[in-house]
Amino acid sequence: MVAKGVQHKYSVLLPTYNERKNLPIITWLLARTFTQHNLDWELIIIDDASPDGTQEVAKQLMKVYNPPSPQPPRIRLQPRAGKLGLGTAYVHGLQFATGDFVVIMDADFSHHPEALPSFIAKQKEGNWDIVTGTRYAGEGAGVYGWDLKRKLVSRGANLFADTVLRPGVSDLTGSYRLYKKAVLERVIRKTESKGYTFQMEMMVRAKAMGCRVAECPIRFVDRVYGWEASLLFWSMARSGPEDPPINLLRQLQIDGIGNLSTSASAGMETLARRKGSPATLRQS
């Protein structure tokens, strides 16, 4: 078990844009991970006016996961008027976070919730201000789904940034992190970037402010969409023959979900017969 002593609460900030097919499964994986480790949690979905119905899916998930009043909700939808930048999405979501720790991650299955217990255990070991996922250091770290050129460009960018900025982390461009909420609030006020350089600036500023940072190895999977991603991550989890994600999909009263859940169920049955890592994953 991860949870010992003081009971902390973990707020997950999840920016979304056209994640209708991915959102139910990433939500299920988060809920399962936190529940299995007896951790208090909430999910804050920051959607930038997705035209694909992501917000409707989020509202249905709220009906499934949120307990009756007056208990606090597990899932909150905090939409915005349009695509306003990743950095401002975190700023927007943070004001609604009620936990004392904040997780930032992607909704597209690049980041698997299975890493969160390791992040939390690492934080507890040294009372770290920030725990950041790294694709490039530690046992089990890796990048899947990228060709060699893209890996070299990413690794080179991180080495260059480390040389010039000296942040003292191996994966400066990564975006899977656990922050003490008070630390994130301080750092985010100093950060000026709005787009994808936001993550780099956040880490550089955090180190300059004296924040203590630890790293955890992660498996990073290139962005994939929909049930292909769902099946891939289900097989990676190796959770046995049960299919709660399919049960969840059937509860969501959204056009098209029924047919999708049927096809996903068939695919999961096939994957359940496989052994080890999914054949579709390749790491060079």
C-alpha positions as CSV (number, residue, x, y, z in Angstrom):
1,M,0.0,0.0,0.0
2,V,1.2,3.5,-0.8
3,A,-1.0,5.4,1.7
4,K,0.6,5.6,5.2
5,G,0.3,8.2,8.0
6,V,-1.3,11.5,6.9
7,Q,-4.0,11.1,4.3
8,H,-3.3,13.4,1.4
9,K,-5.6,14.2,-1.5
10,Y,-4.4,14.2,-5.1
11,S,-6.0,16.5,-7.7
12,V,-5.4,15.4,-11.3
13,L,-5.5,18.3,-13.8
14,L,-6.5,16.9,-17.2
15,P,-6.6,19.3,-20.2
16,T,-8.7,17.9,-23.0
17,Y,-9.5,18.7,-26.6
18,N,-11.3,16.1,-28.7
19,E,-10.8,13.3,-26.2
20,R,-14.3,11.8,-26.3
21,K,-13.1,8.3,-26.9
22,N,-10.2,8.4,-24.6
23,L,-11.7,10.1,-21.6
24,P,-13.8,7.2,-20.2
25,I,-10.8,4.8,-20.1
26,I,-8.3,7.2,-18.7
27,T,-10.8,8.1,-16.0
28,W,-11.4,4.4,-15.2
29,L,-7.7,3.8,-15.0
30,L,-7.2,6.7,-12.6
31,A,-10.1,5.7,-10.4
32,R,-8.8,2.1,-10.2
33,T,-5.3,3.2,-9.4
34,F,-6.2,5.6,-6.6
35,T,-8.8,3.2,-5.2
36,Q,-6.4,0.2,-5.1
37,H,-3.9,2.2,-3.1
38,N,-6.5,3.8,-0.8
39,L,-5.7,7.3,-1.9
40,D,-8.1,10.3,-1.9
41,W,-8.4,11.9,-5.3
42,E,-10.3,14.1,-7.7
43,L,-10.2,14.6,-11.4
44,I,-10.5,18.1,-12.9
45,I,-11.2,18.1,-16.6
46,I,-10.3,21.3,-18.4
47,D,-11.9,21.1,-21.8
48,D,-11.3,23.7,-24.5
49,A,-14.7,23.6,-26.2
50,S,-14.0,20.3,-27.9
51,P,-16.4,19.9,-30.9
52,D,-16.4,16.1,-30.6
53,G,-18.6,15.9,-27.5
54,T,-15.9,15.5,-24.9
55,Q,-17.8,17.6,-22.4
56,E,-20.9,15.4,-22.8
57,V,-18.8,12.4,-22.0
58,A,-17.3,14.2,-18.9
59,K,-20.8,15.0,-17.7
60,Q,-21.8,11.4,-18.0
61,L,-18.7,10.3,-16.1
62,M,-19.6,12.7,-13.3
63,K,-23.0,11.0,-13.0
64,V,-21.2,7.6,-12.7
65,Y,-18.4,8.5,-10.3
66,N,-19.6,11.4,-8.2
67,P,-21.0,10.5,-4.8
68,P,-24.3,12.0,-3.6
69,S,-24.2,15.4,-2.0
70,P,-22.9,16.6,0.4
71,Q,-19.8,14.5,-0.3
72,P,-17.3,16.3,-2.6
73,P,-17.3,15.3,-6.2
74,R,-14.6,13.0,-7.7
75,I,-14.9,14.5,-11.1
76,R,-15.2,18.2,-12.0
77,L,-15.7,19.7,-15.5
78,Q,-14.2,23.2,-15.8
79,P,-14.6,24.1,-19.5
80,R,-13.1,27.1,-21.3
81,A,-14.3,29.0,-24.4
82,G,-11.7,27.7,-26.8
83,K,-8.1,26.6,-27.2
84,L,-6.2,29.0,-25.1
85,G,-2.9,27.2,-24.5
86,L,-1.7,24.4,-22.2
87,G,-0.2,26.7,-19.6
88,T,-3.4,28.6,-19.1
89,A,-5.3,25.4,-18.9
90,Y,-3.3,24.4,-15.8
91,V,-3.8,27.9,-14.3
92,H,-7.5,27.6,-14.9
93,G,-7.8,24.1,-13.4
94,L,-5.6,24.7,-10.4
95,Q,-8.0,27.2,-8.9
96,F,-10.6,24.4,-8.5
97,A,-8.2,21.9,-7.0
98,T,-9.0,20.9,-3.4
99,G,-6.1,18.4,-2.9
100,D,-2.8,19.2,-1.3
101,F,-1.0,17.5,-4.2
102,V,-1.6,18.1,-7.9
103,V,-0.9,15.7,-10.8
104,I,-0.5,17.1,-14.3
105,M,-0.7,14.6,-17.2
106,D,-2.1,14.1,-20.7
107,A,-5.4,12.6,-21.6
108,D,-4.2,10.8,-24.7
109,F,-2.6,7.7,-23.0
110,S,0.9,9.1,-23.4
111,H,1.0,8.9,-19.6
112,H,-0.3,5.8,-17.8
113,P,-1.8,6.1,-14.4
114,E,0.0,3.0,-13.3
115,A,3.1,5.2,-12.6
116,L,1.3,7.4,-10.0
117,P,1.9,5.1,-7.0
118,S,5.6,5.2,-7.8
119,F,5.5,9.0,-8.0
120,I,3.7,9.2,-4.7
121,A,6.0,6.7,-3.0
122,K,9.0,8.7,-4.2
123,Q,7.6,12.0,-2.9
124,K,7.1,10.5,0.5
125,E,10.6,9.1,0.6
126,G,12.3,12.5,0.5
127,N,9.4,14.9,1.0
128,W,10.1,16.2,-2.5
129,D,8.4,19.3,-3.8
130,I,8.1,17.9,-7.3
131,V,8.3,14.4,-8.8
132,T,8.6,14.4,-12.5
133,G,8.4,11.5,-14.9
134,T,11.4,10.8,-17.0
135,R,11.6,8.8,-20.3
136,Y,15.4,8.7,-20.3
137,A,16.7,7.6,-16.9
138,G,16.0,4.7,-14.6
139,E,14.9,1.1,-14.9
140,G,11.8,0.7,-17.1
141,A,12.0,4.2,-18.7
142,G,11.4,4.3,-22.4
143,V,9.6,5.8,-25.4
144,Y,7.2,3.7,-27.5
145,G,5.8,4.5,-30.9
146,W,8.4,7.0,-32.0
147,D,10.8,6.5,-34.9
148,L,14.6,6.8,-34.3
149,K,14.7,10.4,-35.7
150,R,12.0,11.7,-33.3
151,K,13.7,10.0,-30.4
152,L,17.0,11.6,-31.3
153,V,15.5,15.0,-31.7
154,S,13.7,14.8,-28.3
155,R,16.8,13.5,-26.5
156,G,19.0,16.1,-28.2
157,A,16.6,18.9,-27.1
158,N,16.7,17.7,-23.5
159,L,20.5,17.4,-23.5
160,F,20.8,20.9,-25.0
161,A,18.3,22.4,-22.5
162,D,20.2,20.6,-19.7
163,T,23.5,22.1,-20.8
164,V,22.2,25.6,-21.3
165,L,19.6,25.9,-18.5
166,R,21.0,23.3,-16.0
167,P,17.7,22.3,-14.5
168,G,19.2,19.1,-13.2
169,V,16.6,16.8,-14.6
170,S,16.9,14.3,-17.5
171,D,13.6,15.0,-19.1
172,L,12.9,18.7,-19.1
173,T,10.2,18.5,-21.8
174,G,8.2,15.9,-20.0
175,S,4.7,16.7,-18.8
176,Y,3.8,14.0,-16.3
177,R,4.4,15.4,-12.9
178,L,3.4,15.4,-9.2
179,Y,3.5,18.8,-7.4
180,K,2.9,19.9,-3.9
181,K,0.0,22.2,-4.5
182,A,1.5,25.1,-2.7
183,V,4.7,24.7,-4.7
184,L,2.8,24.6,-8.0
185,E,0.9,27.7,-7.1
186,R,4.2,29.6,-6.4
187,V,5.9,28.4,-9.6
188,I,2.9,28.9,-11.9
189,R,2.6,32.5,-10.9
190,K,6.2,33.1,-12.1
191,T,5.8,31.3,-15.4
192,E,5.1,33.3,-18.5
193,S,4.9,30.7,-21.3
194,K,1.4,29.6,-22.5
195,G,2.1,26.8,-24.9
196,Y,4.2,23.6,-24.8
197,T,7.3,25.4,-23.6
198,F,5.3,25.9,-20.4
199,Q,6.6,22.6,-18.9
200,M,10.2,23.5,-19.6
201,E,9.9,27.0,-18.0
202,M,8.0,25.6,-15.0
203,M,10.9,23.2,-14.2
204,V,13.6,25.8,-14.7
205,R,11.8,28.3,-12.6
206,A,11.1,25.7,-9.9
207,K,14.8,24.8,-9.6
208,A,15.8,28.5,-9.6
209,M,13.3,29.0,-6.7
210,G,15.0,26.2,-4.7
211,C,12.3,23.6,-5.2
212,R,13.5,20.0,-4.6
213,V,12.8,17.7,-7.5
214,A,13.0,13.9,-7.9
215,E,12.5,11.8,-11.0
216,C,10.6,8.6,-11.6
217,P,11.1,6.4,-14.8
218,I,8.0,6.2,-17.0
219,R,7.0,4.4,-20.2
220,F,5.9,7.1,-22.6
221,V,3.6,6.0,-25.5
222,D,3.1,8.2,-28.5
223,R,-0.3,9.8,-28.8
224,V,-3.0,7.4,-30.0
225,Y,-6.8,7.9,-30.2
226,G,-9.9,6.0,-29.1
227,W,-10.3,2.3,-28.6
228,E,-7.0,1.4,-30.1
229,A,-5.4,3.3,-27.2
230,S,-7.9,1.8,-24.8
231,L,-7.1,-1.8,-25.8
232,L,-3.3,-1.1,-25.7
233,F,-3.4,0.2,-22.2
234,W,-5.7,-2.5,-21.0
235,S,-3.3,-5.1,-22.2
236,M,-0.4,-3.2,-20.6
237,A,-2.2,-3.2,-17.3
238,R,-2.6,-7.1,-17.4
239,S,-5.6,-6.9,-15.1
240,G,-7.1,-10.3,-15.8
241,P,-10.3,-11.4,-17.6
242,E,-12.7,-8.9,-16.1
243,D,-13.7,-5.9,-18.2
244,P,-14.9,-3.0,-15.9
245,P,-14.0,-0.4,-18.6
246,I,-16.6,-2.0,-20.9
247,N,-19.2,-1.9,-18.1
248,L,-18.4,1.7,-17.7
249,L,-18.8,2.4,-21.4
250,R,-22.2,0.8,-21.4
251,Q,-23.3,3.1,-18.6
252,L,-22.5,6.2,-20.6
253,Q,-25.7,7.3,-22.4
254,I,-24.0,8.8,-25.4
255,D,-24.7,8.2,-29.0
256,G,-22.4,5.6,-30.5
257,I,-20.9,4.4,-27.2
258,G,-22.8,1.1,-27.3
259,N,-21.4,0.0,-30.6
260,L,-17.9,1.2,-29.6
261,S,-18.1,-0.7,-26.3
262,T,-19.1,-3.9,-28.2
263,S,-16.1,-3.7,-30.5
264,A,-13.8,-2.8,-27.7
265,S,-15.0,-5.8,-25.7
266,A,-14.2,-8.1,-28.5
267,G,-10.7,-6.6,-28.8
268,M,-10.1,-6.9,-25.1
269,E,-11.0,-10.6,-25.2
270,T,-8.3,-11.1,-27.8
271,L,-5.8,-9.1,-25.8
272,A,-6.6,-11.0,-22.7
273,R,-5.3,-14.2,-24.4
274,R,-1.9,-12.6,-25.0
275,K,1.0,-12.9,-22.6
276,G,3.4,-10.1,-21.7
277,S,3.6,-6.7,-23.3
278,P,1.3,-6.0,-26.3
279,A,2.7,-6.9,-29.7
280,T,2.0,-3.4,-30.9
281,L,4.5,-1.9,-28.6
282,R,8.1,-1.5,-29.8
283,Q,11.0,0.2,-28.1
284,S,14.2,0.8,-29.9
